[in-house]
Amino acid sequence: MPSGHRAGLALAILAAFGFSFKAILVKLAYPYGVDAITLLALRMAFALPVFLWVGLTASRGAPGLSARDWLGVGVMGLAGYYGASIFDFLGLQYISAGLERLILFTYPTLTLLFGMFLARRVASRREVGALLLCYVGIGAAFWSDLEFAADATTIWLGSGLVFGSAVCYAVYLTGSAPLIARLGTARFAALATLVSTAAVFGHFLAVQPVSALVQPWPVYGYALAMGIFSTAMPVFAQSAAIRRLGSSRVALVSMLGPLATIAFAGWLLAEPMSLAQLVGAALVIAGIGLVSR
């Protein structure tokens, strides 16, 4: 394998594990009493210097943004990084990390549906098969969580919130392509993240006093790990992997994510691992594989 491909594969695996570990870190932080918006604000605060530096570096010598570009960056930043993150953090208060990752991993199928709607075309047989596999798999994993839940209402609520996160991220992927083509991957990702960081801070100040940022030291550790190893690092590792391997191959490697989350959740969170959950994971991964071919 050429060295560029080896590096791309390593970066894609690193990104998949970084993204997959975020749910574990959120779950580890919640027992200390931190709420979702405060934890998200801490995560974005720790990631902010990285994205600020990348944004300034990528913008140096580049042409200025038009009003239309700023509007696009603002909308995509609110949808993709703020909206997707807040729904995800809220949902993780109610459902297992394994189920969260499987629901969130349906974003390629949602992106496919949005693309078909915009192009006004009908799904092919393979695409229909992929959608059926994904959502039957989600149903199996959902049923598994219902079996272990004391209150089924919380599973419905948490699953709905995380599905909202997947919808927001699919909107981001669908609408960001022309902006990435004009601005470049690093510049666009950094600017969109800065917009979302401002939105997160505004949300935090609207609902919490500044004193809420005073948390036990383990919460700061988990937030720092989320900001660096589950936000900034995988974002840029994935972009670099796509340059070397192409988006379709990186999408296939990213299928390691749900399996990694389920394994980490069983190991670090002692979440029950049932046959239905494993079957559901296999079906979702098979469906995403069909979409990504």
Buried (B, 14 or more C-beta within 10 A) or exposed (E): EEEEEEBBBBBBBBBBBBBBBBBBBBBBBBEEEBBBBBBBBBBBBBBBEBBBEBBEEBBEEEEEBEEEBEEBBBBBBBBBBBBBBBBBBBBBBBBBBBBBBBBBBBBBBBBBBBBBEEEEEEEEEEBEBBBBBBBBBBEBBBBBBBEEBEEEEBBBBBBBBBBBBBBBBBBBBBBBEEBBEBBBBBBBBBBBBBBBBBBBBEBBEEEBEEEBBEBEEEBBEBBBBBBBBBBBBBBBBBBBBBBBBEEEBBBBBBBBBBBBBBBBBBEBBEBBBBEBBBBBBBBBBBBBBBBBE
